[in-house]
Amino acid sequence: MLDYRRTRAFCIAAASVPVYIYLAYLNVVGAWDAHTERVLARSFVACDAAASADARTALEALRQRQGTWPAVHELLAALDTVHNPDTQRAIVDLLGTLSLGDSAVVSALMPLARQQADLSMRMLAFASLRKFDRTVLAVTSARYVGLTPTGLVTFALPTPHPLCGDTVSAAVAGLVLARPDSQDGCEVEAAGLATAFLASELAGAKRIKLEGVNMTADGGFSAAVKVNDSWLNEHRGKKVPGTNLTNTTSGASANFNWYAWLRDTVQH
């Protein structure tokens, strides 16, 4: 019969025991409880997250077991105290894997996904939020505002969002939108066509939905836009160039051959 007192004593001493030995013991005696999760979470943080074999072992054990509240609360507490950037990022990533939508996790990750100083942390926090809430920035009744100088479409949101406030500027999935402030005359001409296209499709739309919102490599947003229940990119015709839905980024226009597109598509 399992001796819980011996198991508890071993758990308490686990800080000085390699994690793989600790896990082997737990597998033999069949003990896995809230205290176990706390010990593994502490080991993960104490070992500088993914920087050591012990930390990686603890990480995989928590992921495989789908540890939840005890481990999450330990990681949240550590997030406020650790100063190693790699450890912080590993904690944020693990929180997205373990959490089932705990409001405390949302409160901790939202500021990290909103800040501008650390782009990799911002993108990681956003990705972690989406792991357990795919609608982290889904909007069912947006309003079209206009095309930004950098080729993003600005939408007014029905209520302020913690990540972006009253409006969001996003690259539109499936479209390459020219930049009005480009130094390339052909791109500026294409931006005029894009502005006219967006105004005709969006300005008087009854319903504008933003779906599949992602964070792009430069920390901005991309979104699939649905207008009156059909996708905006399906209406483009020859007015705006298209691209793969999954490869849309806010920087796509910089590498696009606007001269060739105007010559081959618009002028024929």
C-alpha positions as semicolon CSV with decimal commas, in nm:
position;residue;x (nm);y (nm);z (nm)
1;M;0,000;0,000;0,000
2;L;0,126;0,349;-0,083
3;D;0,283;0,530;0,211
4;Y;0,174;0,892;0,154
5;R;0,390;1,020;0,438
6;R;0,705;0,884;0,273
7;T;0,594;1,026;-0,061
8;R;0,532;1,367;0,096
9;A;0,875;1,363;0,259
10;F;1,034;1,280;-0,073
11;C;0,841;1,563;-0,238
12;I;0,969;1,808;0,021
13;A;1,327;1,695;-0,043
14;A;1,284;1,707;-0,420
15;A;1,456;2,042;-0,453
16;S;1,789;1,867;-0,401
17;V;1,704;1,566;-0,619
18;P;1,738;1,556;-0,999
19;V;1,396;1,588;-1,156
20;Y;1,421;1,264;-1,352
21;I;1,481;1,070;-1,029
22;Y;1,187;1,245;-0,867
23;L;0,962;1,155;-1,161
24;A;1,083;0,794;-1,162
25;Y;0,989;0,767;-0,795
26;L;0,645;0,916;-0,860
27;N;0,585;0,670;-1,144
28;V;0,674;0,376;-0,917
29;V;0,450;0,479;-0,627
30;G;0,177;0,623;-0,845
31;A;0,165;0,956;-0,667
32;W;0,069;1,265;-0,863
33;D;-0,116;1,539;-0,683
34;A;-0,127;1,915;-0,637
35;H;0,196;1,914;-0,438
36;T;0,370;1,723;-0,717
37;E;0,270;1,988;-0,968
38;R;0,396;2,265;-0,743
39;V;0,733;2,093;-0,700
40;L;0,774;2,044;-1,074
41;A;0,674;2,403;-1,147
42;R;0,927;2,528;-0,891
43;S;1,195;2,302;-1,039
44;F;1,117;2,433;-1,385
45;V;1,166;2,793;-1,271
46;A;1,462;2,727;-1,043
47;C;1,654;2,553;-1,321
48;D;1,635;2,862;-1,546
49;A;1,350;2,716;-1,747
50;A;1,459;2,553;-2,073
51;A;1,829;2,610;-2,003
52;S;1,885;2,278;-1,826
53;A;1,796;1,912;-1,867
54;D;1,615;1,913;-1,532
55;A;1,397;2,203;-1,642
56;R;1,314;2,038;-1,973
57;T;1,223;1,716;-1,791
58;A;0,991;1,903;-1,553
59;L;0,841;2,092;-1,847
60;E;0,761;1,777;-2,043
61;A;0,615;1,608;-1,735
62;L;0,381;1,900;-1,673
63;R;0,276;1,912;-2,039
64;Q;0,213;1,538;-2,062
65;R;0,015;1,530;-1,740
66;Q;-0,173;1,848;-1,833
67;G;-0,108;1,990;-1,489
68;T;-0,344;2,275;-1,418
69;W;-0,424;2,496;-1,121
70;P;-0,138;2,421;-0,875
71;A;0,129;2,447;-1,145
72;V;-0,035;2,752;-1,303
73;H;-0,044;2,939;-0,974
74;E;0,323;2,860;-0,906
75;L;0,418;2,982;-1,253
76;L;0,214;3,301;-1,215
77;A;0,390;3,378;-0,888
78;A;0,729;3,314;-1,050
79;L;0,649;3,539;-1,346
80;D;0,656;3,841;-1,114
81;T;0,987;3,749;-0,952
82;V;1,218;3,597;-1,216
83;H;1,443;3,831;-1,413
84;N;1,593;3,594;-1,669
85;P;1,420;3,678;-2,003
86;D;1,449;3,318;-2,128
87;T;1,286;3,191;-1,810
88;Q;1,007;3,447;-1,841
89;R;0,937;3,345;-2,201
90;A;0,936;2,975;-2,110
91;I;0,688;3,043;-1,828
92;V;0,459;3,239;-2,061
93;D;0,469;2,957;-2,318
94;L;0,394;2,693;-2,053
95;L;0,105;2,898;-1,912
96;G;-0,060;2,887;-2,252
97;T;-0,022;2,508;-2,256
98;L;-0,149;2,441;-1,905
99;S;-0,414;2,703;-1,842
100;L;-0,779;2,634;-1,913
101;G;-0,872;3,000;-1,927
102;D;-0,799;3,100;-1,569
103;S;-0,880;3,471;-1,539
104;A;-0,557;3,520;-1,344
105;V;-0,358;3,392;-1,643
106;V;-0,544;3,625;-1,879
107;S;-0,470;3,917;-1,646
108;A;-0,100;3,825;-1,641
109;L;-0,060;3,767;-2,016
110;M;-0,263;4,060;-2,149
111;P;-0,011;4,330;-2,042
112;L;0,274;4,124;-2,189
113;A;0,089;4,092;-2,520
114;R;0,023;4,467;-2,519
115;Q;0,371;4,602;-2,435
116;Q;0,603;4,716;-2,716
117;A;0,949;4,684;-2,556
118;D;1,000;4,308;-2,606
119;L;0,855;4,193;-2,938
120;S;0,930;3,824;-2,890
121;M;0,760;3,827;-2,549
122;R;0,463;4,015;-2,696
123;M;0,413;3,757;-2,970
124;L;0,462;3,467;-2,728
125;A;0,206;3,607;-2,483
126;F;-0,043;3,658;-2,766
127;A;0,013;3,301;-2,887
128;S;-0,033;3,167;-2,534
129;L;-0,358;3,357;-2,496
130;R;-0,486;3,206;-2,820
131;K;-0,400;2,852;-2,709
132;F;-0,695;2,851;-2,476
133;D;-0,903;3,132;-2,624
134;R;-0,914;3,138;-3,003
135;T;-1,139;3,445;-2,991
136;V;-0,884;3,660;-2,806
137;L;-0,934;3,934;-3,065
138;A;-1,234;3,820;-3,267
139;V;-1,472;4,109;-3,343
140;T;-1,824;4,062;-3,476
141;S;-1,923;4,424;-3,543
142;A;-1,622;4,631;-3,647
143;R;-1,647;4,958;-3,840
144;Y;-1,416;5,054;-4,127
145;V;-1,201;5,364;-4,065
146;G;-0,947;5,372;-4,348
147;L;-0,614;5,259;-4,496
148;T;-0,306;5,359;-4,298
149;P;0,007;5,506;-4,464
150;T;0,176;5,168;-4,412
151;G;-0,091;4,962;-4,588
152;L;-0,295;4,838;-4,293
153;V;-0,671;4,861;-4,261
154;T;-0,797;5,035;-3,949
155;F;-1,118;4,922;-3,786
156;A;-1,304;5,080;-3,495
157;L;-1,403;4,823;-3,232
158;P;-1,745;4,818;-3,066
159;T;-1,582;4,816;-2,721
160;P;-1,219;4,890;-2,621
161;H;-0,996;4,585;-2,627
162;P;-0,714;4,531;-2,372
163;L;-0,459;4,466;-2,648
164;C;-0,525;4,754;-2,885
165;G;-0,776;4,997;-2,739
166;D;-1,056;5,149;-2,949
167;T;-0,917;5,057;-3,291
168;V;-0,704;4,789;-3,453
169;S;-0,496;4,824;-3,770
170;A;-0,439;4,494;-3,944
171;A;-0,313;4,335;-4,262
172;V;-0,606;4,165;-4,435
173;A;-0,569;3,792;-4,496
174;G;-0,556;3,714;-4,867
175;L;-0,478;4,070;-4,978
176;V;-0,158;4,264;-5,049
177;L;-0,241;4,626;-4,971
178;A;-0,017;4,898;-5,111
179;R;0,131;5,167;-4,885
180;P;0,012;5,522;-4,960
181;D;0,337;5,668;-4,821
182;S;0,564;5,448;-5,035
183;Q;0,852;5,601;-5,234
184;D;0,748;5,380;-5,526
185;G;0,512;5,570;-5,756
186;C;0,354;5,247;-5,877
187;E;0,275;5,142;-5,523
188;V;0,120;5,481;-5,448
189;E;-0,100;5,439;-5,756
190;A;-0,197;5,092;-5,637
191;A;-0,275;5,236;-5,293
192;G;-0,528;5,467;-5,454
193;L;-0,699;5,166;-5,611
194;A;-0,690;4,982;-5,278
195;T;-0,843;5,279;-5,095
196;A;-1,127;5,296;-5,347
197;F;-1,182;4,919;-5,324
198;L;-1,191;4,920;-4,942
199;A;-1,427;5,217;-4,931
200;S;-1,667;5,056;-5,178
201;E;-1,668;4,723;-4,993
202;L;-1,648;4,832;-4,631
203;A;-1,774;5,186;-4,584
204;G;-2,142;5,095;-4,617
205;A;-2,123;4,734;-4,499
206;K;-2,392;4,620;-4,256
207;R;-2,165;4,366;-4,086
208;I;-1,785;4,353;-4,067
209;K;-1,629;4,063;-3,879
210;L;-1,262;4,016;-3,793
211;E;-1,171;3,650;-3,757
212;G;-0,852;3,446;-3,726
213;V;-0,660;3,740;-3,582
214;N;-0,286;3,668;-3,558
215;M;0,017;3,865;-3,451
216;T;0,264;3,922;-3,735
217;A;0,643;3,908;-3,720
218;D;0,667;4,284;-3,665
219;G;0,425;4,279;-3,371
220;G;0,125;4,401;-3,571
221;F;-0,193;4,212;-3,652
222;S;-0,341;4,029;-3,947
223;A;-0,704;3,923;-3,972
224;A;-0,947;3,752;-4,204
225;V;-1,221;4,005;-4,279
226;K;-1,578;3,900;-4,350
227;V;-1,816;4,154;-4,504
228;N;-2,189;4,080;-4,494
229;D;-2,108;3,708;-4,450
230;S;-1,855;3,676;-4,736
231;W;-1,476;3,708;-4,726
232;L;-1,333;4,043;-4,832
233;N;-1,048;3,885;-5,031
234;E;-1,306;3,710;-5,255
235;H;-1,430;4,049;-5,379
236;R;-1,095;4,187;-5,488
237;G;-1,122;4,114;-5,861
238;K;-0,842;4,311;-6,035
239;K;-0,849;4,600;-5,789
240;V;-0,611;4,452;-5,528
241;P;-0,352;4,173;-5,559
242;G;-0,408;3,858;-5,358
243;T;-0,184;3,631;-5,155
244;N;-0,200;3,304;-4,964
245;L;-0,436;3,342;-4,669
246;T;-0,184;3,196;-4,424
247;N;0,110;3,409;-4,541
248;T;-0,039;3,756;-4,503
249;T;0,190;4,001;-4,323
250;S;0,201;4,374;-4,282
251;G;0,529;4,381;-4,476
252;A;0,409;4,196;-4,787
253;S;0,374;4,515;-4,993
254;A;0,744;4,604;-4,953
255;N;0,850;4,299;-5,155
256;F;0,573;4,315;-5,412
257;N;0,639;4,413;-5,774
258;W;0,381;4,690;-5,812
259;Y;0,502;4,796;-6,155
260;A;0,448;4,447;-6,300
261;W;0,109;4,413;-6,132
262;L;-0,018;4,744;-6,267
263;R;0,116;4,661;-6,613
264;D;-0,017;4,306;-6,634
265;T;-0,339;4,327;-6,437
266;V;-0,484;4,675;-6,415
267;Q;-0,383;4,811;-6,754
268;H;-0,518;4,513;-6,948
